[in-house]
Amino acid sequence: MNITDVDDKIILTARQQHLLSQWLAKRASVDSDTRDTTTKAFRAYVERNLPLVASETAPEAWYHLANDAYGHVLNGQSAANDGSPPGDKEAKIKMHLRTAGSAAEVLSMANPGMPDFAAKASGVLLPYIDSLQKHTVTGNDHDIFTKLTKRYEQRFFDDMAALNVRSPDQVTRVTEYGPQIVDFVKQIEQNGFAYANEGSVYYDTHSWESTGGVYARLEPWNRNDKELQQDGEGSLSTKKTGFKRSGADFALWKASKEGEPSWESPWGEGRPGWHIECSAMASDVLGKQFDIHSGGIDLAFPHHDNELAQSEAYWSKSGKDSKQWVNYFLHMGHLSIQGSKMSKSLKNFTTIREAIAKGDWTPRGLRVVFLLGAWRDGLEITGEVVKAGRAWEDKIDNLFLKIRDVQQRQERLRNTTNGVTNGVHSVSIIDDAIGSVADELDTAKDKFRDALCDSFDTPTAMRIISDLVTFYNSQKPNNVPDIIALDLGRWVTEMVAMFGLDPHHKPGQLGWSGLDIPDRARAFVVPLAQMRDRVREQAKSGAVDITTLGKFDDKDTIYASNQPYANAFADFQRKLIQLGEQHAPAKDFLAACDYVRDKELWDLDIYLEDRDGLPALIRPLSQSLREERASRDAASASKAAAKDKAKAEAEAAEQKKLEQGELSQLEMFRTSEYSAWDAEGLPTHDAQGKEVAKSRGKKLRKEWERQRKLHEGWVAAAGQRTDSGS
């Protein structure tokens, strides 16, 4: 493995962190000088990165003005605000807005503490302090730069170990290869494929191609892409390009500027170009040709194309006589989120250690998601992707639990039948399912191999495993011989272990790790589950006789708080004894069984999965089981809330009726709208003395009848209140 521990981004980041650390070390509190410098840094940052906001903007006015200028980006639109989809450009703008906003916030505080001030303002201070003091960093002080790279290198290897990625056989680092890289560049120059300019050395693409060599072999269509060429030279490279013999020429060796690390060379103090170190280190270890070179797809051009060109120019004096340096490139797709590539520069990433520590992911869960996506394609982390990964993992979890249950049944039978088991006898059972499962397994093995031979097509391979498990699950358990079920389980175990999904895999193991409850729990949970099975069986028959359930502990036995599994078993036994003494009905015993499953053991991260005709399956709680329960609880809460709401609305409607019924039907029409009424209070003449029409009278009668009923209800309710003393 090649580790690039010197490049433009590393130099800049390491130097900025070093200089800011020195600057902060001289300040114990946020004095006026610290505020003034930070305000200047804030304005410089805004001017450079957020041109739509005036650089002289006061920190106090920042949020209002920034939202006015970039509100459309914050609301998910493109920077152009023309309906085009947002991407990396918009992600960068949001990052700059967060950085500037954080500084504006702390600058607006009256008396911030120094730690908080430094944390919030560091984003704008880093480039500003660097611009003032980078000249103080000497080129031979490599520790400034390797201090940063060593820290992240160790984090990388820690993360890889957490994901069960094997360690490399050999590691090479740029900082340890200075002299060899100089010799590598000298050889290219001597072969006639490089030229020097002001202490730097550049690859001569025209000279190489004129001798029959090939340049931009991987992505020839990008050969003249100036933006990619400039990116390949690095952010610290000289902007002068007039001396280049061709626009495609690139730096092999760079003359060091102030604040950059340097090594001695025939061309003066300098440092390796970005691409050359990989060629020099890989050639030193692997020679003039090797099979596989990997990297992100963004490195194909110009990085890997430049590597090929300079390496072949090192090993050959003529392009037409050169041998292909690398036979195969594996260019990986990127992880992305909300349409943007995850990257440190965009600050839109979550580290592996953070994701695992928060519980959002497990190492296995991450690997499953990666395997469900093709290695060469990008992977967008969405809710659907997470759901698909978890569903696949749960399916395999459940398969292994079933197969291990078969294995345990075999062991029990072997112990009681002198070795004669269902796995031997049932092979001869005549049932279509027997042959079909074996056939499906053989077919899956062939298809799985074909998928991996097809450019490591892991999504298809994962689907083949999933489909096989689905087919197995569709069969009646008693129709599948144990020997075939175990064969299927062992094959799936071997394949997931090969995919690195079980860091603790041992030869001959059935299933992956994580299926067992803690060892210290088994001595209590297994007998608890067995006793619970007997209780459930009797309760379903109508009555429970606790004298037939087995030996009970002393009901007064109390275990220490650090023995939760023992306490759970003791509590369950005490509850059964209590129910037995009370001659409780069977339903109470079943409720006790549900409680120990759903509360006591659940809280200990253990689940008992009840099965018809079989003992309860003891398993550790999975994330999916937790989510299923949370979903059920949420649905129940929602249903209860809806019921309460309906009840409240009904009561309110009833109250409204009662309130409406307070007015007697005899009085309801005695208003200025009418001038005469009959004995029941129904209008006979309107306000002008005109007799009420028959059709109008019928409508008034209906209203009168409706109010009569309401009033009678109100009178009855009032009578009840009087009788109750309210």
N, C-alpha and C positions, 0 to 999 in steps of 0.2 A: 504494500500500500504506500502510495506517495502522499506525503503531507506537505501542502504548500503553506509554510509558515512565514513566508514573506511575499506579499503582493501589495498592490496599491491600497486596497481596502484595509488590509491588516495594518499596514504602516500608518495610515491615517487614524484608524481607530485606536491603536495602541499608543500612538503619540498624543492624541487628544486626551485620552484617559490619564496618561502619565502627567501631562502638563496641568490638567484641571486638578488632579490630586495634589500636586505641589501648591497650586494657587489656593485651594481650600485649606490646606494645612496651615497656612499663615493667617487664617481668619477664624477667630473663636466665636464671633457674633456677626450679625448682619449690620455692619456700620454703613455710613454714607458712601464710602468708597466702594464697598461691595454692591450697594444698590445702584450706584452710578454705572459701574462696569457692567452689571447685569442688564440694566436698561439699554445700554449701548449694544450689548449682545443681542437682546430681544429685537431691537430695531434692525440690526444687521441681518438677523435671521429672517425677519419678515420681508425685508427688501429683496433678499436673495431667493427666497422660496415661495412667497405669497405676494406677487406683484400687484394683485388687485386691491390690496389693503395698503394704505399710505404707511410708509416706514416710520413716520413721526407719530403714529397713533399712540396715544397714552394707554398704558396697560388697563386702566379703569374702563376705557371705552372699547376694549378689544372685542368682547363677545358680540356687541351690537354691530360693529363695523364688519367683523369677520362673517357674521351671518348674512349681512346684506350682500357682501361680495361673493361668498361661496355657499350660500344657502341651498342652491340647486344641487351642488355636489353632495352636501350633507344629507339631502333628501333623496339621494340615490340616482341623480341624473349625471350625465357626462359633463365634463368641463365645458364642452362646446354648447351644452344645453340645447342640442338639436334633435333629441330623441334617440341618439346612438347609445349603445349600452356602455356602462362604465367599466373600467378595467384598471390596469396597474397605475395609469396616470392619476386617476381619481383616488386610488388607494394612497398614493404618495401625498396628494393634497390633503387628504384627511389626516395622515400622519403628521404633516407639517402643522396643520391646524391644532392638533392635540398638543404638539410640542410647544408651539407658541402660546396656546391657551393655558397650559400648565405654568409657564413662566409669568404670563400676565396675572394669573391668579395669585401667585406668591408675591409678586411685586406690589399687588394691591393690598396686601395684608399690612396691618400697622406694626405688629411686633412678631414676625415669624421666628421660630427657632432655627438655628443654623442647619441642623440635619434635614429638617423639612424644606428649608429654603434651597439647600444644595440639591436635594432629590428632585424638586419641581423645576428648578432652573437649569439643571445640568444639560438638557437638550439644546438650549441656546448658547450656553457657556462653552461647551466643548469646542465647536468650530471657532468661536470668537477668541478664546484664550490661545488656541492653537495658532491662529493668524498672527497673534502678537508675539508669541514666544517660541515658535517652532525652530528658530535659528539657534536656540540654546541646546538642542539635542545633537549630540555628536554621532557621526556615522558608525564608529566602531563600538558603540554601546548597544550591542545586540540584545542585551537582557531586557531593555525597555520593551522590545517587540516580542521576544520569546516568552516573557512573563504572561502576556495575553494569550498567545497561541498554546502554551502548555496547559493553561487552565481549560481552554475549550477543547483541546485534544483529549484531555482526561475525561471531560464531560461526555465527549463523543463516545469514547470507549466504554464508559459507564452505561450510557444509554444503549449501546449495541449489546452489551452484556445483559441488560435488563430485557432486551427483545430476543435474547437467545441467538444472537448473531455470533458466529465463530470469529475468533481473533485472527488477524492476518499472520502469515508465516514470517513476513519481514516488513519492517516499517522504515521508510527513508524520509528525510526532512531536508528542505532546501537549505536551512541554516547550517547543516552538517555537510553540505556538498558544494560549498563555494569554490574551492580550487578545481574540482572535477567539472563544474559547469563552465569555468573559464577555459579549461582545456577543450571542452566540447565545442564552444564557440570558436576557439582558435582553429580547430580542425575544419569546421564549416568554412571559415574564412580562407584557410589554406587550399581547400578544394575549389575555391573560386565562386562560392555562392553566398558571400556576405561582404559588406563594406562598412568602414568606420566613418563616423561623423561626430565631431566634437565630444569625443569620449564615449560615445554610444556605438553599438554595432547593429546593423540591420540586415535582415535576410533579403537576398536579391532574387525575387521571384522571376524576373525576366531572364536572368542568367541561368537559373535552374530549368525553366521551361525551354530555353533555347538549346539545351543539351538533351531534350526529350523527356524531361521530368514532368510530373503532373502536380498541379496545385489546385486546391479546393476540390479534392476528390469526393468528399462527403456531401457537401452542399454547393455544387458549382454555381447554382443560381444566385447565391449570396456573395459571390466573388467580389463584386463591385459595390456592395452595400457599405457606404461610408460610415453609417451609424454603427454597424456591427464592427467594422474595422477599428473605429475610434474606441469603442467599448473594449475591444480586445487589447488595446494598448494601455488601458488603465487610466484612471482619473488624474493621476499625478504626472502623466507623460507630457512632453513638450507639445505645444499647440502648433509649432512650426513644422511644416511638412514639405516645404519647397525643395529641400535637399534630397528627398526620396526619389529614387530612379523609377519607381512605380507606386501607384496609390495602394497597391496590395502589399508592399513591403512592410515588415513589422520588426519590432525591436527584439534582438537576441540578448543584448546587454545594454543596460541603461546607465548613463553617467548619473551618479547620485547628486541630488540637490540638497539644500540645507534641510536638516531634520529627517533625512532618510538614512537607513543603514547602508553600509558600503563594505566592499571587499577590494583588495588590490587586484589589478589586472594590467595587461599590456597597454590598455587604452586609458588607464587612469582609474581613480576610485569609482566604483560603480556597483551595480547589483543586477541580478538576473532579470531578464524579461519574464513576462508571465508564463509563456508557453515553454521556454527552454528547460526549466527545471524538471518538468515531467519527462522530457526526452532524455536528458542526461541521466537522471536517476533510474528510469526504466531500462535504458540501454546498458547501464552499468550492471544491473542485476540480471536482466533477461537476455541481453545481447542484441543482435541486429534484426531479429524477427521474433515475434511472439503472437499467440493466438487471440487472446481476448483483452480488450481495453474497455472500461466502463466509465460512465459519467452521465450527468444530466443532459437532456436534449438541448439545453441552451448552450452547451459547450461544443456542439458539433462544429459550428463555424462561429468565430475563426479559431477557437482554441485547439480543437482536435485536428482540424485541417492544417493548422500551422505546425502542430506537433509532427504530423506525418511528413510534411515538407522538409522541416529542418532535420529530422532524424534520418530520412533517406539521403539528404544532402551531406550528413555527417558520415554515413557509411559508404557513400559512393562518390566517385569523382566525375560521374556523368549520369544525367538523368535517365538516359535510355538503358543503362546497365544497372539501375537501382532495383532493389528488391522491395516489395511491399513490406513496410515495417510492422503493421498490425493486420491480422487477417479478419478479425471481427470486432466491431464496436457494439456495445450494448448501451444504447442511449435511453436513459430512464425518463419517463414522464414526470411531471411535477405534481405535488399536492397543491390544491388551490382551495380558497375559501371565498365565497361571494364573488366568484369570477376572477379573483386575483391570485397570482402565484404566492404561496406562503414564502416569506423571505425575511431575513433580519433587517434588510434595508427598508422594507415597508412596515416593519414592526407589527405585522398582522399574523403572527405565528404563536403557537403554544408549543413549548418544548415537550419532549417525550417524558421527561421526569415530572413536569408539572401536570401533564395529562394523567399520568399514572398515580401521582400523589393525591390529586383531587378525587380520584375514583371515577373520573369520566371514562377512562379506558383501563384495560388490563393489557399486559404485554401480548397475551394470546389474542385478545380482541383486535389490537392494532395489526398484528400479522394476518389475521383472518381477513380484515378489510383490504389490506394490501394485496393478498392473494386473490381476492375476488375481482381485482382490477388488473388489467394486463400491464406488465412491467414497462412497456414502451409507451403506454397511454397516460395522459394526465388523469388525476383522480380528484374529483370535486368532493370535499367532505360535506355531505348534506345529511339531513335527518333520515332520508331514505337509505343512504349508504350505511349509516350507523345501524339502522333497523335491520337491514339485510345481513350485516355481519353478525349481529347478535342472534338473529334467527338461525343462521347456519351453525353457530357455536352451540346454541341450545339443542338443536337437532342432534348433533354429535354427542353432546352431554347425555341426552336421554337414551341414545342408542347404547352408549357404553354402560350406563346404569342397568339397562335391560340385559345386555350380554353378560355383565358381571354377575347379575342375579342368576342367570343360567349357569354360569361357572360355579357359583356357590351351591346351587341346587345339585349340580353334578358331584361336587365334593361331599355333600351330605349323603347322597345316594351311595356313593362309593364307600362311605364309612359304614353304611347299614346293609349293603347288599353284596358284600364281598367283591366289589369292583364292577358289578353288572349295572350299567346305567342306561338311561334313556338314549344317550348318545350312541350306544351300540345297537340296541334293539330297534329303535324307531327308524333306522335307515331303511328298513325293509317295508315300512308302512306304505301302502299304495295311496298316494295323494299327489295331485298335480303340483301342489305348493312345494313339495320336497324338491323335485327336479328343477322347478322354475327358479327358486332362490339360488340354487347352486349355479344354474345357467346364467342368471343375472350377475352373479358374482364374477364368473369367468369373463362375461362380456364387459363388465365394468373394468376389470383388470386390463383387458386389451385396449379399450378406449382411453383409459387413463394414461397408459404408456404412449399411445398415439398423440394424445394432447400435449404431453410434455416434450415429445419429439418434434412437435410443431412449434418451434420457437418458444418453448416453455410457456405454453398456453395454460396458465394456472386458472383463469376463470372457468374454462371448460373442464379442467380436472376437478375443480371444487364442485362444479355442478354434477359431474358424474358420481362423486361420492354422495352428494345430497340425494340424487335420484335413486341410488342404490338403497339408501337408508329409507327413503319413502316407500320403495317397493317392499322392503322387509317389514316395515311397520304395517303395511296393508294386509299381511298374512296373519292368520290366526296363530297365536303363539304355539299351541299344541300341534300345529301342522308342520312346524319347522323343526327338524331334528336338532338336538343340542349341538351335535358335532358340526353341522353346517352353520348354525348361528355363531358358534365360537370361531369357526374359520373366517366368517365374514367380519366378526369383531376384530380378530387379529390382523386381518389385512388393512382395515381402516385404521387401526392403531399404528401400523407400520407406516402408512402413507402420511398421516398427520404428524408423526414423529419426523419423517423425512422432510416435511415442510417446516420443521422447527417449531411446531405448536406445543411441544412439551419439553421444557428444559430438563426435566427430571426423568426422562424416559430411560427404562432399563430393558435390555434384551429379554424377550419372552413376556413382557408386561402386557396386560390386557386393559385397554383404555388409557386415557391420559390423566395426569395429576390433577388434583382439585375435586375429585369425585368422592373422597372420603371425609368423614367427619374427623375431628381431632382424636388422636389415639386416647387421650385421657377421658374423652367423652364416651367411648365405646362400652366401657365396663358398666355404665349406668344407662345409657340410651338404648342399647340393644335389649337388655331385660325389660326396660320400660316399654319399648315397642312391642315386645312379645306379650307382656301382661295386658297391654292395651288391646292387642288383637283378640285375646281371649275374652276380654270384657265386651268388646264390640260384637263378637260372635254370639255370646250369650244374650246380650241386650237385644239383638235383632230377633232372637227367638222368644223374647217376651219377659225374661227375668234373669237376674244375675245372682249367682251363688258365689260369694267371695271366698268361701272355703275351698273352692275348686280352682282358684286362680294361681295358686302357687304360694311359696313362702314369702311372707311380708316382713319388712324390717320393723323394729320396735317403733310404734307410732310416735314416741317422744324423741326419736333420734333427730338431732339437729346438726347439720354440717356447717363448717365455716363458710364465710362469704366467698372465699376463693375456690370453693368447690360447687360451682353452680349446677353442674350436671347431676351430682349426687343429690343436691337439694331438690332439683326438678323431679327426680325419681321418688324421693321421700315425700314430697308434697302430693304427688299423684297417689301414692299408697295411702297416705293419711285421708285423702278425699274419698277413696274407695271404701276404707274402713268406716268412715263417717256415714256414707250413703248406705252401707250394709247395716249398720246399727239402726238407721232410721227406716229400714225396709223401703228405701226409695224406689220409685218406679224406674223402669228401664230407660226412659227418656233422660232421666237425670244422670245416669251412668254414661249415656252417649254424649251428653253435654260436657261431662268431665273429660271424656276422651277428646272432644273437640277443643276444649280449653287448653289442655296440655300440648296439643298439636299447634294450635293457632296463636297461643300466647307464650307459654313457658319455653317451649323448644324453639319457637320462631325467634324469640328474643335472644336465643343463644346461637342463632344462625344455623339452625338445624330444621329440616322439614321432613315430616312423615307423609309420604304419598300413599293414600289408601287405595287398594286395588281389589276388585271383585275376585273372590276365591283365592287370593294370594296374600301373604303377609305384607304389611305396610313396608314400603321401600324407604329406607333411611338415606337421606341425601343432604348435602350442605345446601344452604340457601343460595340461589343464583340471583343475579341482577334482574333477570326476567321474571322470576317468581315474585320478587319484591315489587316490580313495576305492575305485574298483573294484580297483585293485591291492592296496590295503591290505586289502580284504575277502578277496581271493584268498589273500594271504599269511597272513591270520589263519586262513582255512579250512585252508590247507596245514599251518600250525603246529598247529592243533587236531587235524587228521588224524594228523600225526606224533606228537603227544602221546598220542593215543588208541592208536596203534600201539605206542608205547613202553610205555604202561601195560599193554596186553594182553600184550606180551612179558614184562614184569616179573611180571605175575600168573601167566602160564604157567610162568615159571621158578620162582616161589615155590611154585606147586602141585607142580611136579616135585620141588623140594627137599623139600617136605613129604612127598611120596611116599617119597623116598629115606630121610628121617628115620624115617618109619613102617616102612620095610622093614628097618631095622637089627635089629629083633626077629625071631628065627627062628620059623618056623611050628611048629617042634618044641617051642618053649618058651612060646608065646603063651598056652596054656591052663593052664600049670602054676601055678595060683593056689589060694588057700584055698577057692575056690568048688567045687573038685572034689577027689576023694580017690583016683581011679585013672585011669590013662591007657593007651592002647595004644602000640605001637612008634613010631607017627607023632606021638605027643604029643596025640592026640585024646582027650577025656574019655570014660570009660566009666561012671563012677559019680560022683554028686554028693557034697557034703561029708558028708551023712548016710549014705553008703554005698549009696544007692538008685541002681539002674541008670538011665542016661540014656535017655530015651524016643527011639524011632526018629525021630520028627518033629524033635525037638530035635537029634539027632545029624546029621540032614541039614543043618540050618542051620549047625551048628558046622563041618561039612565045607566048606560054601561059604566061610565066613569063613577057614578054614584054607587053602583054595586061593588065595583073594585075597591072603592074607599071604605065601604061598609065592612068588607072582609078584613081590610087592613086595620080598621078601627077596632073591630071585635078582637083581633089578635093583640092589639096594643092593650085593650082593656084586660084581656086574660093574663098577659104578661105582667101588667101592673098589679093584678090581684095576686099573682104568685110572689111578686116582690114584697107585697104587703104581708102575705102569710109567712114568708121567711124572715120577716123583720128587717129587710134591707130597704 
